[in-house]
Amino acid sequence: MNSFVPPAGVPAIEFIGVEKRFAARGKSAEVLAARDVTFAIAPGEVVSIIGPSGCGKSTLLNMGSGLARTSAGTVKIAGQVVEGPNEHVSFMLQKDLLMPWRTIAQNIEFGLELRGVKADARRQISDKLLEQCHLHGFGAHYPNQLSGGMRQRAALARTLAVDPLVLLMDEPFSALDAQTKMILQQDLAQTVAAEGKTVLFITHDLTEAVALSDRILVMSERPGTIIEQIIVDIPGRENPMQRRKHDRVGPLVGQLMDLLKLDANTQVH
């Protein structure tokens, strides 16, 4: 469990009337990417965001991490306004972004090095995460010696190493084959449940959203805003492989398809 815990009743992460505008290249007008985005996520909750491509999902994560500023509105982590990169937040992307000149253990320890954690303590943490993420025996290997799924496990271990309160995850499994994706979903779900992590997860895979989440937020086309919230009323979030078999999955996916205006001729990936 993260050593930092928000005060009772305070969300782990909260967006309040958030808007984001970008300068349009070669034009005087600005592009409104997201507007009036308001939602809160409680500590230990897993929430997915789905929506059309270009609706501002990744932009929300960038603002949540402090890598981008809001044009209007406020983002808070544990009740504190986000004004820059926040030590209580970790970000995991679709690409593993492991440094090829560092071993897997050294990649996992990188964030700890930046925080000045001593070598012995770093090694204890990386050893624990190598075991936890099913990478035991691969700490001395380099990224090019691992499969894509193993590299994403290493990226997850690196994300967890700094013991964040909030995990921001931008389609972290989308580049993997279906079987590997389900295995890593299982690993993530069990880890999140065991350690009480809060997760804001972006995906285009509607079944993945249902399998992993407590709630699903649906965004409109750009300028993106939250148009619906779906409660995933299926037990066993810590076991997504079993959850996928529940008879409520199909109806929930169908409801999400209707909200996104997807039909039988639309490819859902």
PASEBA-1860 file (N, C-alpha, C; in nm, 3 decimals):
! residues 269
1> MNSFVPPA> 0.085/-0.120/0.000/0.000/0.000/0.000/0.088/0.124/0.000 ~ 0.047/0.224/-0.079/0.123/0.348/-0.085/0.131/0.412/0.052 ~ 0.250/0.462/0.087/0.269/0.524/0.217/0.195/0.657/0.228 ~ 0.163/0.717/0.113/0.088/0.842/0.112/-0.060/0.809/0.090 ~ -0.146/0.855/0.178/-0.290/0.831/0.168/-0.361/0.965/0.178 ~ -0.454/0.994/0.086/-0.527/1.121/0.094/-0.611/1.128/0.221 ~ -0.643/1.247/0.266/-0.735/1.260/0.380/-0.867/1.191/0.351 ~ -0.935/1.146/0.453/-1.062/1.075/0.438/-1.160/1.156/0.353
9> GVPAIEFI> -1.219/1.088/0.254/-1.318/1.152/0.170/-1.263/1.233/0.054 ~ -1.131/1.245/0.045/-1.069/1.323/-0.063/-1.035/1.230/-0.179 ~ -1.076/1.263/-0.302/-1.044/1.177/-0.416/-0.893/1.164/-0.437 ~ -0.852/1.051/-0.493/-0.712/1.035/-0.529/-0.677/1.128/-0.645 ~ -0.769/1.139/-0.742/-0.750/1.231/-0.855/-0.886/1.289/-0.892 ~ -0.885/1.416/-0.927/-1.011/1.485/-0.953/-0.991/1.589/-1.064 ~ -1.084/1.590/-1.159/-1.088/1.691/-1.266/-1.212/1.777/-1.242 ~ -1.193/1.909/-1.240/-1.302/2.000/-1.210/-1.312/2.105/-1.321
17> GVEKRFAA> -1.413/2.090/-1.407/-1.436/2.187/-1.514/-1.316/2.206/-1.605 ~ -1.247/2.097/-1.637/-1.121/2.109/-1.711/-1.145/2.132/-1.860 ~ -1.067/2.222/-1.914/-1.070/2.254/-2.057/-0.925/2.260/-2.106 ~ -0.906/2.216/-2.231/-0.773/2.224/-2.291/-0.783/2.273/-2.434 ~ -0.708/2.381/-2.463/-0.700/2.437/-2.598/-0.556/2.428/-2.647 ~ -0.543/2.404/-2.779/-0.412/2.400/-2.843/-0.410/2.502/-2.956 ~ -0.295/2.560/-2.977/-0.278/2.649/-3.093/-0.282/2.565/-3.219 ~ -0.363/2.605/-3.318/-0.372/2.534/-3.445/-0.259/2.578/-3.536
25> RGKSAEVL> -0.184/2.482/-3.587/-0.068/2.514/-3.670/-0.110/2.592/-3.794 ~ -0.049/2.706/-3.814/-0.075/2.786/-3.933/-0.206/2.862/-3.930 ~ -0.276/2.859/-3.817/-0.403/2.929/-3.807/-0.405/3.016/-3.682 ~ -0.486/3.119/-3.686/-0.495/3.207/-3.569/-0.587/3.148/-3.463 ~ -0.684/3.065/-3.504/-0.780/3.007/-3.410/-0.715/2.894/-3.331 ~ -0.770/2.866/-3.213/-0.724/2.756/-3.131/-0.816/2.634/-3.150 ~ -0.761/2.517/-3.120/-0.839/2.393/-3.123/-0.880/2.360/-2.980 ~ -1.009/2.340/-2.960/-1.060/2.301/-2.829/-1.060/2.148/-2.824
33> AARDVTFA> -0.970/2.091/-2.745/-0.956/1.945/-2.739/-1.049/1.882/-2.636 ~ -1.066/1.948/-2.522/-1.151/1.895/-2.416/-1.222/2.011/-2.349 ~ -1.347/1.987/-2.304/-1.423/2.096/-2.242/-1.506/2.043/-2.126 ~ -1.510/2.120/-2.020/-1.596/2.094/-1.904/-1.588/1.948/-1.858 ~ -1.466/1.900/-1.841/-1.446/1.762/-1.794/-1.442/1.763/-1.642 ~ -1.536/1.691/-1.583/-1.547/1.686/-1.437/-1.572/1.543/-1.393 ~ -1.484/1.490/-1.312/-1.505/1.359/-1.249/-1.402/1.342/-1.138 ~ -1.428/1.247/-1.050/-1.338/1.218/-0.939/-1.323/1.068/-0.925
41> IAPGEVVS> -1.203/1.025/-0.881/-1.174/0.883/-0.862/-1.127/0.864/-0.718 ~ -1.192/0.773/-0.649/-1.159/0.748/-0.509/-1.032/0.664/-0.498 ~ -0.962/0.674/-0.386/-0.844/0.590/-0.365/-0.878/0.441/-0.381 ~ -0.797/0.371/-0.457/-0.816/0.229/-0.478/-0.913/0.193/-0.588 ~ -0.970/0.292/-0.656/-1.067/0.267/-0.762/-0.997/0.259/-0.897 ~ -1.052/0.177/-0.987/-1.002/0.166/-1.124/-1.110/0.218/-1.218 ~ -1.075/0.321/-1.294/-1.170/0.384/-1.386/-1.108/0.387/-1.526 ~ -1.184/0.342/-1.625/-1.140/0.348/-1.764/-1.210/0.462/-1.836
49> IIGPSGCG> -1.141/0.518/-1.933/-1.200/0.618/-2.022/-1.199/0.562/-2.164 ~ -1.315/0.566/-2.228/-1.323/0.529/-2.369/-1.381/0.646/-2.446 ~ -1.360/0.646/-2.576/-1.413/0.752/-2.660/-1.348/0.748/-2.796 ~ -1.401/0.824/-2.891/-1.345/0.826/-3.027/-1.200/0.874/-3.027 ~ -1.125/0.831/-3.128/-0.989/0.880/-3.143/-0.990/1.031/-3.158 ~ -0.896/1.098/-3.090/-0.886/1.242/-3.100/-0.979/1.320/-3.009 ~ -1.045/1.250/-2.914/-1.142/1.320/-2.828/-1.079/1.380/-2.704 ~ -0.949/1.360/-2.684/-0.882/1.424/-2.571/-0.849/1.332/-2.454
57> KSTLLNMG> -0.861/1.202/-2.474/-0.835/1.108/-2.364/-0.691/1.119/-2.316 ~ -0.595/1.112/-2.407/-0.454/1.121/-2.367/-0.421/1.259/-2.311 ~ -0.487/1.360/-2.363/-0.468/1.496/-2.311/-0.506/1.503/-2.163 ~ -0.612/1.433/-2.125/-0.651/1.431/-1.984/-0.541/1.369/-1.898 ~ -0.482/1.260/-1.945/-0.375/1.197/-1.869/-0.254/1.287/-1.860 ~ -0.223/1.358/-1.967/-0.110/1.452/-1.963/-0.132/1.561/-1.859 ~ -0.256/1.609/-1.848/-0.286/1.711/-1.748/-0.287/1.650/-1.608 ~ -0.335/1.526/-1.596/-0.335/1.460/-1.466/-0.196/1.435/-1.413
65> SGLARTSA> -0.101/1.412/-1.503/0.037/1.386/-1.462/0.116/1.513/-1.438 ~ 0.060/1.627/-1.481/0.133/1.753/-1.469/0.224/1.782/-1.586 ~ 0.220/1.697/-1.690/0.303/1.721/-1.808/0.243/1.827/-1.899 ~ 0.116/1.857/-1.880/0.049/1.965/-1.955/-0.041/2.041/-1.858 ~ -0.057/2.169/-1.883/-0.142/2.252/-1.798/-0.282/2.262/-1.858 ~ -0.380/2.279/-1.772/-0.515/2.302/-1.820/-0.526/2.443/-1.878 ~ -0.617/2.460/-1.974/-0.649/2.595/-2.023/-0.752/2.660/-1.933 ~ -0.832/2.577/-1.868/-0.930/2.624/-1.769/-0.961/2.506/-1.679
73> GTVKIAGQ> -1.011/2.535/-1.560/-1.043/2.429/-1.467/-0.922/2.382/-1.388 ~ -0.943/2.279/-1.307/-0.841/2.235/-1.212/-0.832/2.083/-1.208 ~ -0.709/2.035/-1.197/-0.684/1.893/-1.168/-0.621/1.885/-1.030 ~ -0.669/1.792/-0.948/-0.613/1.773/-0.814/-0.570/1.629/-0.793 ~ -0.458/1.611/-0.726/-0.414/1.482/-0.678/-0.420/1.486/-0.525 ~ -0.501/1.399/-0.467/-0.517/1.394/-0.321/-0.548/1.531/-0.262 ~ -0.629/1.608/-0.335/-0.673/1.738/-0.286/-0.581/1.854/-0.318 ~ -0.463/1.825/-0.375/-0.366/1.930/-0.408/-0.371/1.961/-0.557
81> VVEGPNEH> -0.375/2.088/-0.592/-0.381/2.128/-0.732/-0.253/2.086/-0.804 ~ -0.270/2.026/-0.921/-0.156/1.983/-1.002/-0.102/2.104/-1.079 ~ 0.023/2.138/-1.052/0.087/2.252/-1.119/0.214/2.211/-1.193 ~ 0.245/2.082/-1.189/0.364/2.029/-1.255/0.373/1.881/-1.224 ~ 0.478/1.813/-1.271/0.493/1.670/-1.243/0.479/1.641/-1.094 ~ 0.405/1.536/-1.061/0.368/1.507/-0.924/0.427/1.373/-0.882 ~ 0.490/1.369/-0.765/0.557/1.248/-0.720/0.461/1.136/-0.684 ~ 0.333/1.167/-0.671/0.235/1.065/-0.635/0.169/1.001/-0.758
89> VSFMLQKD> 0.218/1.034/-0.877/0.160/0.986/-1.002/0.267/0.917/-1.086 ~ 0.231/0.802/-1.146/0.317/0.736/-1.244/0.238/0.717/-1.373 ~ 0.310/0.720/-1.485/0.249/0.719/-1.618/0.303/0.598/-1.693 ~ 0.213/0.516/-1.751/0.254/0.402/-1.835/0.189/0.416/-1.971 ~ 0.271/0.405/-2.077/0.225/0.428/-2.213/0.217/0.298/-2.292 ~ 0.169/0.311/-2.416/0.160/0.196/-2.506/0.299/0.139/-2.535 ~ 0.398/0.226/-2.554/0.537/0.182/-2.576/0.606/0.170/-2.441 ~ 0.690/0.068/-2.428/0.753/0.045/-2.298/0.858/0.151/-2.265
97> LLMPWRTI> 0.923/0.211/-2.366/1.021/0.317/-2.347/1.134/0.278/-2.250 ~ 1.166/0.150/-2.247/1.280/0.106/-2.167/1.410/0.156/-2.231 ~ 1.506/0.191/-2.150/1.634/0.239/-2.199/1.720/0.119/-2.238 ~ 1.757/0.107/-2.366/1.822/-0.015/-2.414/1.960/-0.039/-2.355 ~ 2.026/0.065/-2.304/2.161/0.050/-2.248/2.159/0.012/-2.100 ~ 2.040/0.001/-2.043/2.028/-0.037/-1.902/1.963/-0.175/-1.893 ~ 2.004/-0.252/-1.793/1.940/-0.381/-1.771/1.795/-0.360/-1.726 ~ 1.720/-0.468/-1.722/1.580/-0.458/-1.678/1.574/-0.408/-1.534
105> AQNIEFGL> 1.658/-0.461/-1.447/1.661/-0.414/-1.308/1.696/-0.266/-1.301 ~ 1.792/-0.222/-1.381/1.832/-0.081/-1.381/1.721/0.008/-1.435 ~ 1.645/-0.043/-1.533/1.529/0.032/-1.583/1.424/0.048/-1.474 ~ 1.397/-0.060/-1.402/1.298/-0.056/-1.296/1.338/0.046/-1.188 ~ 1.469/0.054/-1.162/1.520/0.138/-1.054/1.539/0.285/-1.094 ~ 1.515/0.318/-1.220/1.552/0.451/-1.269/1.484/0.564/-1.191 ~ 1.352/0.552/-1.171/1.280/0.656/-1.097/1.328/0.668/-0.954 ~ 1.368/0.557/-0.896/1.420/0.558/-0.759/1.555/0.629/-0.755
113> ELRGVKAD> 1.638/0.609/-0.857/1.766/0.681/-0.865/1.742/0.831/-0.868 ~ 1.646/0.873/-0.950/1.617/1.017/-0.960/1.574/1.075/-0.826 ~ 1.515/0.992/-0.741/1.469/1.039/-0.610/1.575/1.022/-0.502 ~ 1.693/0.974/-0.541/1.802/0.965/-0.446/1.796/0.846/-0.353 ~ 1.719/0.742/-0.391/1.711/0.622/-0.308/1.844/0.546/-0.318 ~ 1.895/0.498/-0.206/2.025/0.430/-0.203/2.019/0.298/-0.278 ~ 2.136/0.254/-0.325/2.145/0.137/-0.413/2.087/0.011/-0.350 ~ 2.115/-0.014/-0.224/2.064/-0.135/-0.159/1.912/-0.134/-0.154
121> ARRQISDK> 1.854/-0.020/-0.122/1.709/-0.009/-0.116/1.648/-0.023/-0.256 ~ 1.714/0.035/-0.356/1.666/0.021/-0.493/1.664/-0.126/-0.535 ~ 1.769/-0.198/-0.501/1.778/-0.338/-0.541/1.670/-0.422/-0.473 ~ 1.641/-0.393/-0.348/1.535/-0.466/-0.279/1.401/-0.446/-0.348 ~ 1.375/-0.321/-0.389/1.249/-0.291/-0.456/1.243/-0.357/-0.593 ~ 1.352/-0.349/-0.670/1.350/-0.409/-0.803/1.341/-0.561/-0.796 ~ 1.408/-0.622/-0.699/1.398/-0.767/-0.682/1.254/-0.809/-0.653 ~ 1.188/-0.735/-0.564/1.049/-0.765/-0.531/0.959/-0.752/-0.654
129> LLEQCHLH> 0.980/-0.648/-0.734/0.895/-0.625/-0.850/0.925/-0.722/-0.963 ~ 1.050/-0.763/-0.976/1.082/-0.866/-1.076/1.005/-0.994/-1.046 ~ 0.998/-1.029/-0.918/0.921/-1.147/-0.878/0.772/-1.125/-0.899 ~ 0.724/-1.011/-0.856/0.581/-0.980/-0.862/0.530/-0.973/-1.005 ~ 0.614/-0.923/-1.096/0.574/-0.907/-1.237/0.620/-1.023/-1.324 ~ 0.652/-1.135/-1.261/0.689/-1.258/-1.332/0.809/-1.239/-1.423 ~ 0.909/-1.168/-1.371/1.034/-1.145/-1.444/1.155/-1.197/-1.366 ~ 1.130/-1.286/-1.271/1.239/-1.341/-1.191/1.344/-1.405/-1.282
137> GFGAHYPN> 1.470/-1.369/-1.260/1.579/-1.422/-1.340/1.613/-1.339/-1.462 ~ 1.537/-1.233/-1.486/1.561/-1.150/-1.606/1.613/-1.011/-1.571 ~ 1.645/-0.987/-1.444/1.690/-0.854/-1.405/1.817/-0.810/-1.473 ~ 1.907/-0.904/-1.505/2.035/-0.871/-1.569/2.026/-0.868/-1.721 ~ 1.910/-0.902/-1.776/1.892/-0.898/-1.921/1.870/-0.754/-1.967 ~ 1.886/-0.734/-2.098/1.861/-0.604/-2.160/1.729/-0.610/-2.236 ~ 1.665/-0.495/-2.259/1.533/-0.495/-2.322/1.526/-0.572/-2.453 ~ 1.632/-0.566/-2.536/1.625/-0.635/-2.665/1.631/-0.787/-2.652
145> QLSGGMRQ> 1.650/-0.837/-2.530/1.653/-0.981/-2.507/1.517/-1.034/-2.458 ~ 1.420/-0.945/-2.444/1.289/-0.982/-2.392/1.181/-0.968/-2.499 ~ 1.075/-1.045/-2.485/0.959/-1.033/-2.574/0.884/-0.904/-2.543 ~ 0.790/-0.870/-2.632/0.711/-0.749/-2.611/0.632/-0.753/-2.482 ~ 0.574/-0.869/-2.451/0.497/-0.881/-2.328/0.585/-0.867/-2.205 ~ 0.705/-0.923/-2.210/0.797/-0.913/-2.095/0.844/-0.769/-2.078 ~ 0.866/-0.699/-2.187/0.906/-0.558/-2.176/0.794/-0.475/-2.114 ~ 0.668/-0.505/-2.148/0.558/-0.432/-2.085/0.547/-0.466/-1.937
153> RAALARTL> 0.580/-0.590/-1.901/0.585/-0.624/-1.758/0.692/-0.540/-1.688 ~ 0.807/-0.526/-1.755/0.915/-0.444/-1.697/0.871/-0.299/-1.685 ~ 0.798/-0.249/-1.785/0.748/-0.112/-1.780/0.650/-0.095/-1.664 ~ 0.567/-0.196/-1.640/0.474/-0.191/-1.528/0.551/-0.191/-1.396 ~ 0.655/-0.275/-1.388/0.738/-0.278/-1.266/0.803/-0.143/-1.241 ~ 0.853/-0.080/-1.345/0.914/0.054/-1.332/0.810/0.155/-1.285 ~ 0.687/0.144/-1.336/0.580/0.235/-1.296/0.546/0.220/-1.148 ~ 0.549/0.095/-1.099/0.515/0.067/-0.961/0.629/0.096/-0.864
161> AVDPLVLL> 0.752/0.101/-0.915/0.869/0.109/-0.826/0.868/0.231/-0.736 ~ 0.815/0.342/-0.785/0.815/0.466/-0.705/0.694/0.473/-0.613 ~ 0.618/0.365/-0.607/0.505/0.352/-0.515/0.406/0.468/-0.530 ~ 0.349/0.486/-0.652/0.259/0.598/-0.674/0.123/0.576/-0.610 ~ 0.055/0.684/-0.581/-0.084/0.678/-0.540/-0.173/0.649/-0.660 ~ -0.142/0.714/-0.774/-0.225/0.705/-0.894/-0.142/0.653/-1.011 ~ -0.196/0.553/-1.082/-0.138/0.505/-1.206/-0.219/0.560/-1.322 ~ -0.155/0.632/-1.412/-0.217/0.678/-1.536/-0.168/0.587/-1.648
169> MDEPFSAL> -0.261/0.521/-1.717/-0.223/0.418/-1.813/-0.290/0.447/-1.947 ~ -0.207/0.471/-2.050/-0.257/0.509/-2.183/-0.241/0.392/-2.279 ~ -0.344/0.311/-2.291/-0.346/0.193/-2.378/-0.220/0.107/-2.362 ~ -0.184/0.066/-2.242/-0.056/0.000/-2.222/-0.044/-0.138/-2.285 ~ -0.158/-0.202/-2.319/-0.152/-0.338/-2.372/-0.198/-0.347/-2.517 ~ -0.221/-0.234/-2.582/-0.285/-0.235/-2.714/-0.196/-0.295/-2.823 ~ -0.064/-0.294/-2.804/0.026/-0.345/-2.908/0.053/-0.495/-2.894 ~ -0.006/-0.559/-2.794/0.022/-0.699/-2.766/-0.081/-0.790/-2.830
177> DAQTKMIL> -0.042/-0.917/-2.853/-0.138/-1.014/-2.903/-0.243/-1.043/-2.795 ~ -0.355/-1.101/-2.836/-0.470/-1.117/-2.748/-0.438/-1.198/-2.623 ~ -0.363/-1.307/-2.639/-0.333/-1.392/-2.524/-0.242/-1.320/-2.425 ~ -0.136/-1.256/-2.476/-0.044/-1.184/-2.388/-0.116/-1.069/-2.319 ~ -0.205/-1.002/-2.393/-0.281/-0.891/-2.334/-0.362/-0.938/-2.214 ~ -0.430/-1.051/-2.227/-0.513/-1.100/-2.117/-0.429/-1.139/-1.996 ~ -0.310/-1.194/-2.021/-0.221/-1.231/-1.910/-0.176/-1.106/-1.836 ~ -0.138/-1.000/-1.910/-0.093/-0.877/-1.844/-0.208/-0.804/-1.777
185> QQDLAQTV> -0.328/-0.814/-1.832/-0.445/-0.757/-1.763/-0.462/-0.824/-1.627 ~ -0.444/-0.956/-1.625/-0.455/-1.030/-1.500/-0.348/-0.985/-1.401 ~ -0.224/-0.973/-1.449/-0.115/-0.927/-1.362/-0.145/-0.789/-1.304 ~ -0.190/-0.699/-1.391/-0.221/-0.562/-1.346/-0.332/-0.564/-1.243 ~ -0.439/-0.636/-1.271/-0.555/-0.637/-1.181/-0.519/-0.691/-1.044 ~ -0.440/-0.797/-1.040/-0.402/-0.856/-0.912/-0.311/-0.762/-0.833 ~ -0.218/-0.698/-0.903/-0.127/-0.604/-0.837/-0.202/-0.484/-0.782 ~ -0.291/-0.428/-0.864/-0.368/-0.310/-0.822/-0.454/-0.343/-0.700
193> AAEGKTVL> -0.517/-0.461/-0.703/-0.602/-0.501/-0.592/-0.520/-0.524/-0.465 ~ -0.404/-0.588/-0.479/-0.322/-0.620/-0.363/-0.264/-0.496/-0.299 ~ -0.230/-0.394/-0.380/-0.161/-0.277/-0.327/-0.252/-0.155/-0.314 ~ -0.378/-0.168/-0.350/-0.472/-0.058/-0.332/-0.445/0.062/-0.420 ~ -0.390/0.039/-0.539/-0.360/0.149/-0.629/-0.485/0.207/-0.693 ~ -0.478/0.334/-0.725/-0.582/0.403/-0.801/-0.538/0.409/-0.946 ~ -0.629/0.376/-1.039/-0.591/0.369/-1.181/-0.688/0.448/-1.267 ~ -0.633/0.529/-1.356/-0.709/0.592/-1.464/-0.653/0.535/-1.594
201> FITHDLTE> -0.737/0.460/-1.666/-0.693/0.371/-1.773/-0.763/0.409/-1.903 ~ -0.685/0.435/-2.007/-0.741/0.464/-2.139/-0.734/0.338/-2.225 ~ -0.844/0.307/-2.293/-0.844/0.193/-2.383/-0.945/0.216/-2.495 ~ -0.921/0.150/-2.609/-1.021/0.141/-2.716/-1.088/0.004/-2.714 ~ -1.038/-0.086/-2.630/-1.090/-0.222/-2.621/-1.203/-0.224/-2.518 ~ -1.326/-0.234/-2.563/-1.440/-0.222/-2.473/-1.448/-0.338/-2.373 ~ -1.411/-0.457/-2.418/-1.412/-0.571/-2.326/-1.304/-0.554/-2.219 ~ -1.188/-0.499/-2.257/-1.083/-0.471/-2.161/-1.133/-0.372/-2.056
209> AVALSDRI> -1.204/-0.269/-2.099/-1.257/-0.170/-2.005/-1.351/-0.236/-1.905 ~ -1.438/-0.324/-1.952/-1.532/-0.392/-1.863/-1.458/-0.486/-1.769 ~ -1.359/-0.559/-1.822/-1.288/-0.659/-1.742/-1.207/-0.597/-1.628 ~ -1.155/-0.475/-1.648/-1.060/-0.418/-1.552/-1.120/-0.316/-1.457 ~ -1.237/-0.261/-1.488/-1.278/-0.136/-1.424/-1.389/-0.150/-1.321 ~ -1.392/-0.054/-1.228/-1.507/-0.032/-1.142/-1.611/0.055/-1.213 ~ -1.560/0.153/-1.289/-1.645/0.244/-1.365/-1.582/0.270/-1.499 ~ -1.666/0.305/-1.597/-1.619/0.343/-1.730/-1.678/0.479/-1.764
217> LVMSERPG> -1.591/0.574/-1.799/-1.635/0.707/-1.843/-1.630/0.712/-1.995 ~ -1.739/0.757/-2.055/-1.750/0.764/-2.201/-1.737/0.909/-2.244 ~ -1.646/0.935/-2.339/-1.625/1.071/-2.388/-1.688/1.090/-2.525 ~ -1.727/1.213/-2.551/-1.782/1.250/-2.681/-1.670/1.273/-2.781 ~ -1.707/1.298/-2.904/-1.611/1.343/-3.003/-1.558/1.480/-2.962 ~ -1.444/1.520/-3.022/-1.382/1.648/-2.988/-1.477/1.765/-3.017 ~ -1.481/1.861/-2.926/-1.410/1.868/-2.799/-1.467/1.770/-2.697 ~ -1.380/1.687/-2.644/-1.423/1.578/-2.560/-1.477/1.623/-2.425
225> TIIEQIIV> -1.587/1.562/-2.388/-1.642/1.582/-2.254/-1.704/1.450/-2.210 ~ -1.728/1.432/-2.083/-1.785/1.308/-2.033/-1.935/1.308/-2.060 ~ -1.981/1.210/-2.138/-2.124/1.205/-2.172/-2.198/1.096/-2.096 ~ -2.126/1.002/-2.036/-2.193/0.894/-1.963/-2.094/0.827/-1.867 ~ -2.148/0.777/-1.759/-2.070/0.697/-1.665/-2.140/0.563/-1.649 ~ -2.065/0.454/-1.667/-2.119/0.319/-1.656/-2.056/0.251/-1.535 ~ -2.139/0.203/-1.444/-2.090/0.124/-1.332/-2.077/-0.021/-1.377 ~ -1.961/-0.080/-1.355/-1.941/-0.221/-1.394/-1.987/-0.307/-1.276
233> DIPGRENP> -2.110/-0.356/-1.287/-2.172/-0.430/-1.177/-2.145/-0.580/-1.188 ~ -2.016/-0.613/-1.200/-1.972/-0.752/-1.209/-1.869/-0.774/-1.099 ~ -1.883/-0.878/-1.019/-1.785/-0.902/-0.911/-1.651/-0.948/-0.966 ~ -1.547/-0.938/-0.882/-1.418/-0.998/-0.915/-1.328/-0.916/-1.004 ~ -1.317/-0.786/-0.975/-1.228/-0.703/-1.058/-1.084/-0.752/-1.056 ~ -1.043/-0.819/-0.949/-0.905/-0.866/-0.939/-0.879/-0.989/-1.026 ~ -0.983/-1.041/-1.091/-0.968/-1.160/-1.176/-1.037/-1.136/-1.310 ~ -0.976/-1.055/-1.398/-1.043/-1.020/-1.524/-1.066/-1.138/-1.618
241> MQRRKHDR> -0.981/-1.241/-1.610/-1.005/-1.357/-1.696/-1.138/-1.423/-1.661 ~ -1.165/-1.435/-1.532/-1.293/-1.491/-1.490/-1.406/-1.394/-1.517 ~ -1.379/-1.268/-1.496/-1.483/-1.165/-1.515/-1.531/-1.162/-1.659 ~ -1.440/-1.186/-1.755/-1.477/-1.185/-1.897/-1.586/-1.287/-1.929 ~ -1.597/-1.391/-1.847/-1.692/-1.499/-1.874/-1.832/-1.468/-1.820 ~ -1.846/-1.360/-1.745/-1.974/-1.327/-1.682/-2.077/-1.286/-1.787 ~ -2.203/-1.323/-1.764/-2.306/-1.295/-1.864/-2.343/-1.148/-1.874 ~ -2.289/-1.063/-1.785/-2.314/-0.919/-1.795/-2.217/-0.849/-1.889
249> VGPLVGQL> -2.109/-0.917/-1.930/-2.008/-0.853/-2.014/-2.068/-0.812/-2.149 ~ -2.138/-0.904/-2.214/-2.195/-0.874/-2.345/-2.288/-0.753/-2.343 ~ -2.386/-0.749/-2.252/-2.474/-0.632/-2.246/-2.401/-0.501/-2.217 ~ -2.299/-0.505/-2.130/-2.224/-0.382/-2.101/-2.147/-0.335/-2.223 ~ -2.083/-0.429/-2.294/-2.012/-0.391/-2.416/-2.111/-0.335/-2.518 ~ -2.229/-0.396/-2.530/-2.331/-0.345/-2.621/-2.375/-0.205/-2.584 ~ -2.390/-0.178/-2.455/-2.426/-0.044/-2.409/-2.319/0.058/-2.446 ~ -2.192/0.019/-2.430/-2.082/0.108/-2.467/-2.080/0.132/-2.617
257> MDLLKLDA> -2.105/0.028/-2.695/-2.110/0.044/-2.841/-2.219/0.142/-2.881 ~ -2.335/0.131/-2.817/-2.444/0.224/-2.848/-2.404/0.368/-2.816 ~ -2.339/0.389/-2.701/-2.298/0.523/-2.663/-2.194/0.579/-2.760 ~ -2.109/0.493/-2.813/-2.007/0.537/-2.908/-2.058/0.536/-3.052 ~ -2.185/0.495/-3.068/-2.248/0.489/-3.201/-2.171/0.396/-3.294 ~ -2.132/0.280/-3.239/-2.066/0.178/-3.319/-2.169/0.078/-3.368 ~ -2.154/0.035/-3.493/-2.246/-0.067/-3.545/-2.168/-0.191/-3.587 ~ -2.236/-0.286/-3.646/-2.172/-0.414/-3.680/-2.062/-0.398/-3.784
265> NTQVH> -2.062/-0.289/-3.857/-1.960/-0.269/-3.961/-1.841/-0.190/-3.911 ~ -1.842/-0.152/-3.783/-1.732/-0.077/-3.725/-1.638/-0.171/-3.655 ~ -1.510/-0.160/-3.685/-1.411/-0.247/-3.620/-1.377/-0.194/-3.483 ~ -1.398/-0.274/-3.380/-1.360/-0.239/-3.244/-1.230/-0.310/-3.213 ~ -1.125/-0.236/-3.184/-0.994/-0.298/-3.165/-0.943/-0.272/-3.026
END
